[in-house]
Amino acid sequence: MADRYAQFVSRVGCVALTRDVPMASCTTLRLGGPADLLAEPAGADEIRILLREAADAGIPVTVIGRGSNLLVRDGGIRGLVIRIGRGMRAITRDADTLTAEAGASLAELARAAAENSLDGLAFAAGIPGTVGGGLVMNAGAYGGELGDVCAWVEGLRDDGTPVRYTAEEMDFAYRHSRLQAERVIVTRAAFRLTPGDRAAIEAVMADLAARRNEKQPLNLPSAGSAFKRPEGYFAAALIDQCGLKGFAVGGAQVSEKHAGFLVNTGKRAADFEQLMREVQRIVQEKTGVRLEPEIRILGEAAEAEGGA
Ligand SMILES: Cc1cc2nc3c(=O)[nH]c(=O)nc-3n(C[C@H](O)[C@H](O)[C@H](O)COP(=O)(O)OP(=O)(O)OC[C@H]3O[C@@H](n4cnc5c(N)ncnc54)[C@H](O)[C@@H]3O)c2cc1C
């Protein structure tokens, strides 16, 4: 693989590439072994080059955003990780519509909406992901979700061909979009908003930020809510009801402050993954409810773990 990588690096030339990047530095959980190669493209053209050359060289491709919904295993990620972030953050306005590149943060998008007196994105201000990751996850909070305001999404397939989906075609549902089962890299999206009052929108954002600060363990590494809300229940309430606040596997722990958040105080993704499984098992045994992970798991186990 080393030769293949060297050839790949020389052929993509213009795109910034880094070798052996610890994924712990690319995720809010601060966990995960190295990505063989990491690229941060500065636009769709660079993504197209990366995809073409990776396909030619037989190098697998993984895409990430801010890494705020990810658990990367201790063995890291083989092949190329494309991080959509810093180089793709432009946000433009046309009447009541904001168009954002996929690497813009949801906080930047919500701020841009407020500054333009546009209502509909205040809920997203405290979600620490990017526009691309947010659309894949249909991120939401406090009664709003991106699918409610999304007009269309543009992206690139593995072979570099462009795709454009309307909001209806995105199949948005609770923490779900069609992109979770498709190999498409989101490059840009538009959000249709409604005229509002800037001060009122900013007041809502401040109120939601205060509620997050009060309820969530924002001082510790996490990937937000570890599990989706099961129909008719709240994951945090079920976990709490099972007496699991503070329950730990190694350095991975159910938050004492908010049982829906699993936090990392150690260094092993394997502990975190085992904690997720243990919480699922205990909650199912005690309540009969099966919790489904919201966190997406990527990469390989460390060799010493025997590929478990
Ligand atoms: C403290 C905290 C609070 C949180 N609160 C909330 C909340 O209130 N509501 C909520 O919904 N979530 C919340 N989250 C989870 C997370 O922020 C969201 O899921 C967010 O949308 C993930 O965006 P990201 O850019 O970090 O994506 P990542 O975590 O990097 O990736 C998530 C998924 O999207 C894919 N992906 C990322 N970018 C692209 C792209 N450009 N094209 C194609 N695929 C892509 C990845 O492959 C992966 O499958 C929270 C997380 C934390 C740490």
The ligand as a Gaussian input file, in Angstrom:
#p B3LYP/6-31G(d) Opt

LIG

0 1
 C      -21.659000      18.349000      22.352000
 C      -22.446000      17.818000      21.168000
 C      -23.778000      18.163000      21.001000
 C      -24.514000      17.669000      19.921000
 N      -25.819000      18.041000      19.796000
 C      -26.531000      17.591000      18.749000
 C      -27.898000      17.970000      18.581000
 O      -28.453000      18.746000      19.359000
 N      -28.570000      17.481000      17.523000
 C      -27.992000      16.630000      16.619000
 O      -28.662000      16.212000      15.660000
 N      -26.710000      16.242000      16.736000
 C      -25.959000      16.706000      17.775000
 N      -24.667000      16.323000      17.903000
 C      -24.079000      15.360000      16.940000
 C      -23.392000      15.999000      15.714000
 O      -22.939000      17.312000      15.994000
 C      -24.312000      16.035000      14.496000
 O      -24.698000      14.717000      14.103000
 C      -23.647000      16.705000      13.301000
 O      -24.597000      16.931000      12.306000
 C      -22.495000      15.901000      12.701000
 O      -21.817000      16.740000      11.767000
 P      -20.269000      16.535000      11.468000
 O      -19.846000      17.523000      10.449000
 O      -19.499000      16.536000      12.720000
 O      -20.282000      15.091000      10.814000
 P      -19.313000      13.863000      11.142000
 O      -19.495000      13.442000      12.547000
 O      -17.946000      14.165000      10.675000
 O      -19.950000      12.754000      10.176000
 C      -21.252000      12.254000      10.420000
 C      -21.668000      11.398000       9.223000
 O      -21.812000      12.234000       8.075000
 C      -20.900000      11.849000       7.026000
 N      -20.433000      13.107000       6.423000
 C      -19.876000      14.179000       7.049000
 N      -19.655000      15.178000       6.177000
 C      -20.079000      14.711000       4.955000
 C      -20.135000      15.274000       3.644000
 N      -19.713000      16.519000       3.365000
 N      -20.639000      14.507000       2.638000
 C      -21.079000      13.252000       2.875000
 N      -21.051000      12.661000       4.089000
 C      -20.570000      13.398000       5.117000
 C      -19.822000      11.018000       7.712000
 O      -19.274000      10.067000       6.842000
 C      -20.618000      10.358000       8.841000
 O      -21.317000       9.225000       8.353000
 C      -23.894000      16.804000      18.978000
 C      -22.543000      16.463000      19.133000
 C      -21.816000      16.971000      20.216000
 C      -20.364000      16.611000      20.340000

